[in-house]
Amino acid sequence: MRKRLSTEYTMLTILEYMCIYANDTPISKYRIMKIEGISTQRPDRVNRIMELLERSGYIASIKTPSICYKVTEKGLNVYNKWAKDFLEFVRRLDYKSE
């Protein structure tokens, strides 16, 4: 049995991929399902996560011959804030006591 990651982790993984690797390029759900770690998720679960991200305004669907998704300005901003907060957290850790 494969380990399934939390919905929150999966959302951040999708958003991270879209912000870093596909910022200017709409991507399909097929491509999203190939992201490392996402492939362990059931397709119906990823569909729900994509719908939630879109309803929240973090991504937008684009009608091409098929449906593709693109990160929005709001999605980019929330990802950048999350990454900045995480880096600040890590920088405050005291590794010298190890």
Backbone as CSV, one residue per row, in Angstrom:
resi,resn,N_x,N_y,N_z,CA_x,CA_y,CA_z,C_x,C_y,C_z
1,MET,0.836,-1.180,0.000,0.000,0.000,0.000,0.886,1.251,0.000
2,ARG,0.594,2.167,-0.906,1.388,3.379,-0.997,0.887,4.425,-0.011
3,LYS,1.820,5.197,0.519,1.478,6.265,1.451,0.873,7.436,0.679
4,ARG,-0.258,7.937,1.172,-0.886,9.109,0.574,-0.603,10.308,1.451
5,LEU,-0.231,11.397,0.826,0.092,12.608,1.563,-1.181,13.393,1.869
6,SER,-1.100,14.300,2.811,-2.268,15.087,3.206,-2.722,15.984,2.054
7,THR,-3.975,16.380,2.130,-4.532,17.294,1.136,-3.754,18.599,1.119
8,GLU,-3.415,19.117,2.294,-2.684,20.391,2.379,-1.309,20.286,1.722
9,TYR,-0.614,19.183,2.001,0.701,18.991,1.388,0.570,18.899,-0.132
10,THR,-0.431,18.171,-0.584,-0.648,18.014,-2.020,-0.956,19.362,-2.665
11,MET,-1.796,20.179,-2.013,-2.102,21.510,-2.543,-0.847,22.357,-2.679
12,LEU,-0.021,22.367,-1.636,1.214,23.157,-1.693,2.168,22.626,-2.748
13,THR,2.217,21.318,-2.919,3.085,20.735,-3.945,2.641,21.169,-5.340
14,ILE,1.337,21.131,-5.587,0.806,21.564,-6.887,1.083,23.041,-7.098
15,LEU,0.804,23.853,-6.083,1.015,25.291,-6.194,2.492,25.607,-6.399
16,GLU,3.348,24.910,-5.677,4.790,25.115,-5.848,5.214,24.806,-7.287
17,TYR,4.771,23.680,-7.806,5.131,23.306,-9.167,4.654,24.364,-10.157
18,MET,3.426,24.812,-9.971,2.869,25.787,-10.903,3.590,27.135,-10.817
19,CYS,4.039,27.513,-9.630,4.743,28.792,-9.458,6.178,28.734,-9.956
20,ILE,6.842,27.617,-9.747,8.263,27.519,-10.084,8.510,27.015,-11.500
21,TYR,7.817,25.964,-11.890,8.128,25.310,-13.155,7.151,25.626,-14.284
22,ALA,5.986,26.128,-13.960,4.986,26.364,-15.006,4.307,27.713,-14.828
23,ASN,5.034,28.693,-14.333,4.460,29.999,-14.033,3.791,30.636,-15.243
24,ASP,4.404,30.535,-16.393,3.858,31.167,-17.597,3.223,30.180,-18.566
25,THR,3.133,28.915,-18.152,2.638,27.883,-19.044,1.449,27.156,-18.436
26,PRO,0.296,27.210,-19.067,-0.834,26.408,-18.569,-0.492,24.924,-18.639
27,ILE,-0.894,24.168,-17.614,-0.590,22.744,-17.584,-1.861,21.926,-17.380
28,SER,-1.812,20.715,-17.860,-2.967,19.818,-17.779,-2.943,19.018,-16.476
29,LYS,-4.083,18.417,-16.144,-4.134,17.536,-14.971,-3.223,16.331,-15.173
30,TYR,-3.089,15.886,-16.408,-2.191,14.763,-16.701,-0.776,15.110,-16.256
31,ARG,-0.320,16.314,-16.581,1.025,16.736,-16.186,1.118,16.890,-14.668
32,ILE,0.056,17.393,-14.048,0.042,17.534,-12.592,0.165,16.166,-11.926
33,MET,-0.517,15.169,-12.487,-0.457,13.820,-11.914,0.946,13.215,-11.995
34,LYS,1.817,13.759,-12.825,3.191,13.257,-12.968,4.169,13.931,-12.011
35,ILE,3.718,14.954,-11.260,4.587,15.644,-10.311,4.992,14.653,-9.222
36,GLU,6.260,14.677,-8.844,6.745,13.768,-7.811,5.910,13.932,-6.543
37,GLY,5.430,12.842,-6.016,4.606,12.859,-4.818,3.121,12.903,-5.120
38,ILE,2.735,13.534,-6.199,1.321,13.629,-6.570,0.848,12.306,-7.159
39,SER,1.741,11.600,-7.809,1.351,10.350,-8.459,0.848,9.302,-7.468
40,THR,1.084,9.504,-6.180,0.562,8.570,-5.173,-0.891,8.873,-4.824
41,GLN,-1.402,9.987,-5.307,-2.777,10.388,-5.007,-3.738,9.794,-6.033
42,ARG,-4.947,9.533,-5.607,-5.977,9.075,-6.538,-6.391,10.264,-7.413
43,PRO,-6.669,10.015,-8.697,-7.060,11.106,-9.595,-8.284,11.886,-9.116
44,ASP,-9.262,11.220,-8.517,-10.438,11.951,-8.038,-10.079,12.898,-6.896
45,ARG,-9.118,12.513,-6.080,-8.666,13.385,-4.989,-7.943,14.609,-5.552
46,VAL,-7.117,14.407,-6.568,-6.421,15.528,-7.205,-7.442,16.449,-7.872
47,ASN,-8.475,15.888,-8.487,-9.531,16.715,-9.087,-10.165,17.621,-8.041
48,ARG,-10.474,17.072,-6.872,-11.077,17.895,-5.804,-10.118,18.986,-5.337
49,ILE,-8.858,18.652,-5.236,-7.854,19.631,-4.818,-7.739,20.750,-5.856
50,MET,-7.736,20.392,-7.131,-7.672,21.398,-8.194,-8.900,22.307,-8.153
51,GLU,-10.071,21.725,-7.911,-11.295,22.519,-7.800,-11.213,23.484,-6.624
52,LEU,-10.674,23.023,-5.506,-10.531,23.872,-4.332,-9.552,25.013,-4.603
53,LEU,-8.435,24.706,-5.237,-7.467,25.746,-5.586,-8.088,26.783,-6.528
54,GLU,-8.891,26.310,-7.462,-9.533,27.238,-8.399,-10.606,28.077,-7.697
55,ARG,-11.439,27.448,-6.885,-12.471,28.199,-6.145,-11.853,29.246,-5.226
56,SER,-10.675,28.957,-4.697,-9.974,29.888,-3.811,-9.261,30.993,-4.575
57,GLY,-9.201,30.866,-5.887,-8.574,31.899,-6.714,-7.080,31.764,-6.888
58,TYR,-6.516,30.618,-6.494,-5.073,30.413,-6.615,-4.652,29.938,-7.999
59,ILE,-5.545,29.278,-8.698,-5.296,28.853,-10.073,-6.535,29.175,-10.896
60,ALA,-6.362,29.188,-12.201,-7.490,29.421,-13.108,-7.451,28.380,-14.214
61,SER,-8.632,27.919,-14.605,-8.689,26.968,-15.718,-8.761,27.746,-17.026
62,ILE,-8.134,27.179,-18.020,-8.076,27.789,-19.347,-8.537,26.735,-20.333
63,LYS,-9.497,27.088,-21.154,-10.016,26.152,-22.151,-9.105,26.191,-23.374
64,THR,-8.364,25.133,-23.573,-7.591,24.907,-24.798,-8.327,23.731,-25.437
65,PRO,-7.724,22.974,-26.300,-8.448,21.776,-26.722,-8.883,20.936,-25.520
66,SER,-8.121,20.996,-24.440,-8.527,20.366,-23.183,-8.449,21.442,-22.096
67,ILE,-8.799,21.086,-20.877,-8.719,22.054,-19.778,-7.296,22.060,-19.228
68,CYS,-6.722,23.234,-19.125,-5.406,23.405,-18.522,-5.539,24.412,-17.387
69,TYR,-4.519,24.486,-16.571,-4.547,25.360,-15.399,-3.315,26.236,-15.369
70,LYS,-3.510,27.436,-14.853,-2.425,28.402,-14.730,-2.524,29.048,-13.362
71,VAL,-1.383,29.291,-12.734,-1.374,29.951,-11.434,-1.795,31.407,-11.626
72,THR,-2.564,31.921,-10.669,-2.996,33.312,-10.712,-2.028,34.170,-9.891
73,GLU,-2.220,35.469,-9.972,-1.416,36.390,-9.164,-1.622,36.093,-7.669
74,LYS,-2.866,35.812,-7.282,-3.172,35.466,-5.892,-2.439,34.188,-5.478
75,GLY,-2.415,33.198,-6.358,-1.706,31.955,-6.070,-0.218,32.168,-5.934
76,LEU,0.337,32.989,-6.805,1.765,33.300,-6.747,2.092,34.030,-5.446
77,ASN,1.236,34.973,-5.061,1.468,35.714,-3.815,1.395,34.816,-2.596
78,VAL,0.399,33.933,-2.533,0.268,33.058,-1.368,1.429,32.061,-1.314
79,TYR,1.878,31.576,-2.457,3.029,30.666,-2.465,4.286,31.393,-1.992
80,ASN,4.517,32.608,-2.499,5.702,33.367,-2.092,5.687,33.662,-0.595
81,LYS,4.527,33.970,-0.041,4.419,34.215,1.395,4.722,32.931,2.170
82,TRP,4.159,31.819,1.712,4.416,30.548,2.375,5.910,30.215,2.348
83,ALA,6.553,30.378,1.205,7.980,30.067,1.073,8.809,31.005,1.958
84,LYS,8.471,32.284,1.981,9.195,33.254,2.813,9.041,32.915,4.292
85,ASP,7.811,32.614,4.721,7.576,32.253,6.121,8.349,30.993,6.501
86,PHE,8.375,30.022,5.615,9.094,28.787,5.892,10.594,29.054,6.012
87,LEU,11.144,29.851,5.101,12.571,30.154,5.160,12.929,30.926,6.423
88,GLU,12.062,31.849,6.835,12.312,32.570,8.086,12.305,31.615,9.276
89,PHE,11.387,30.658,9.270,11.329,29.652,10.321,12.635,28.853,10.372
90,VAL,13.104,28.392,9.237,14.327,27.578,9.177,15.540,28.397,9.607
91,ARG,15.595,29.653,9.203,16.741,30.500,9.563,16.814,30.759,11.066
92,ARG,15.667,30.695,11.760,15.654,30.923,13.203,16.073,29.686,13.998
93,LEU,16.145,28.549,13.356,16.544,27.324,14.055,18.002,27.433,14.484
94,ASP,18.315,26.896,15.638,19.674,26.949,16.162,20.368,25.613,15.912
95,TYR,21.086,25.531,14.803,21.802,24.298,14.463,23.099,24.153,15.266
96,LYS,23.564,25.217,15.874,24.853,25.188,16.581,24.810,24.276,17.803
97,SER,23.642,24.034,18.358,23.559,23.225,19.578,23.615,21.725,19.290
98,GLU,23.695,21.331,18.038,23.754,19.901,17.710,25.109,19.320,17.959
